[in-house]
Amino acid sequence: MSMTVYPRSFTTGYVNRVLTTGTTGNNRRRTPLAAPTIDGANSRQQLFHITLPLLRPTLLFCLVMSVLGSFQVFGQSYVLFAPGSGPARSGLTLALYMYQQGFSQYEIGYGAAIAYLLFALVLLLTLVQFRLFREEAR
């Protein structure tokens, strides 16, 4: 439980700030809400058809940065669980495992291979996120 709550406590304010800036940052984002109100659209229709499509790039940015941050968790797991401790190494993250293999056990090649695997995994997930958030051609 502590490994899921503790790292997220650092990024919650950042994501909140980025989303707040995304919704109120530009005057051009407030203007599209005037016409549907006059036309009789309710707040749910405005949210799903105007606000969320305008926030799509901001949501993509927050999602990509959150996934990158979750793969880079090292310090929290290193502090909470000393290397090799914890029940069945439950606090072992990929970054901590890479550190242990490369520097604690002097398996530099294996640690570098884990780093390349981490890069490939993050790249793949980022490409999937970009594909899911791609706007449809109209």
C-alpha positions in Angstrom: 0.0 0.0 0.0 2.8 2.4 0.9 4.4 1.9 -2.5 1.3 3.0 -4.4 0.3 6.0 -2.2 3.7 7.5 -1.4 5.0 8.1 -5.0 1.6 9.4 -6.1 1.6 12.1 -3.4 4.4 13.9 -5.2 2.7 14.1 -8.6 -0.9 14.8 -7.6 -0.4 18.5 -7.2 1.6 18.7 -10.5 -1.2 17.0 -12.5 -3.8 19.2 -10.8 -1.9 22.3 -11.7 -1.5 21.2 -15.4 -5.1 20.3 -15.7 -6.2 23.6 -14.1 -3.9 25.5 -16.5 -5.3 23.5 -19.4 -8.9 24.4 -18.6 -8.4 28.1 -17.7 -5.2 28.9 -19.6 -6.6 30.3 -22.8 -9.4 32.6 -23.6 -10.1 30.6 -26.7 -11.1 27.6 -24.5 -13.8 29.6 -22.7 -15.4 30.9 -25.9 -16.6 27.6 -27.2 -18.8 27.1 -24.1 -20.9 30.2 -24.8 -22.6 28.9 -28.0 -23.7 25.5 -26.7 -25.2 27.2 -23.6 -27.3 29.4 -25.8 -28.2 26.4 -28.0 -29.5 24.6 -24.9 -26.8 22.0 -24.3 -26.7 20.7 -20.7 -23.5 20.5 -18.7 -22.9 16.8 -19.4 -23.0 17.5 -23.2 -20.7 20.4 -22.8 -18.2 18.3 -20.8 -18.1 15.3 -23.2 -18.4 17.2 -26.5 -16.4 20.4 -25.9 -14.3 20.4 -22.7 -12.8 16.9 -22.9 -11.9 17.2 -26.6 -10.2 20.5 -25.9 -8.3 18.9 -22.9 -7.2 15.9 -25.0 -3.6 17.1 -25.4 -3.3 18.1 -21.8 -4.7 14.8 -20.6 -2.3 13.0 -22.9 0.6 14.9 -21.4 -0.5 14.2 -17.9 -0.9 10.5 -18.7 2.5 10.1 -20.4 4.3 12.0 -17.6 2.5 9.9 -14.9 3.5 6.6 -16.6 7.1 7.8 -17.0 7.2 8.8 -13.4 5.8 5.5 -12.2 8.6 3.6 -14.1 11.2 5.8 -12.5 10.3 5.1 -8.9 13.7 4.4 -7.3 14.3 6.5 -4.2 11.0 5.7 -2.5 11.5 1.9 -2.8 15.1 2.2 -1.8 14.3 4.1 1.3 11.2 2.1 2.3 12.7 -1.3 1.5 16.4 -1.7 2.0 17.9 -3.7 -0.9 16.8 -7.3 -0.7 14.4 -6.7 2.1 10.7 -6.7 2.3 8.3 -9.6 2.1 9.5 -11.6 -0.9 11.0 -8.4 -2.4 7.6 -6.8 -2.8 9.0 -3.3 -3.0 11.4 -4.1 -5.8 10.8 -1.9 -8.8 12.4 -2.1 -12.2 14.7 0.8 -11.5 15.8 -0.6 -8.2 16.4 -4.0 -9.7 18.5 -2.3 -12.4 20.5 -0.6 -9.7 21.0 -3.8 -7.7 22.2 -5.8 -10.7 24.5 -3.0 -12.0 26.0 -1.7 -8.9 25.4 -4.0 -5.9 26.1 -7.3 -7.7 28.5 -5.8 -10.3 26.6 -7.2 -13.3 27.0 -4.1 -15.4 25.9 -5.7 -18.6 22.8 -7.2 -17.1 21.9 -3.8 -15.5 22.4 -2.2 -18.9 20.1 -4.8 -20.5 17.5 -4.0 -17.9 17.9 -0.3 -18.8 17.3 -1.0 -22.5 14.3 -3.1 -21.6 12.9 -0.3 -19.5 13.4 2.1 -22.4 11.7 -0.2 -24.8 8.8 -0.7 -22.4 8.3 3.0 -21.7 8.5 3.8 -25.5 5.9 1.1 -26.3 3.5 2.4 -23.7 4.0 6.0 -24.8 3.3 5.0 -28.4 0.1 3.2 -27.3 -1.0 6.2 -25.4 -0.4 8.5 -28.4 -2.3 6.1 -30.6 -5.3 5.9 -28.2 -5.4 9.7 -27.9 -5.1 10.4 -31.6 -7.9 12.4 -32.9 -10.1 11.0 -35.6 -9.9 12.5 -39.0 -13.1 14.2 -39.9 
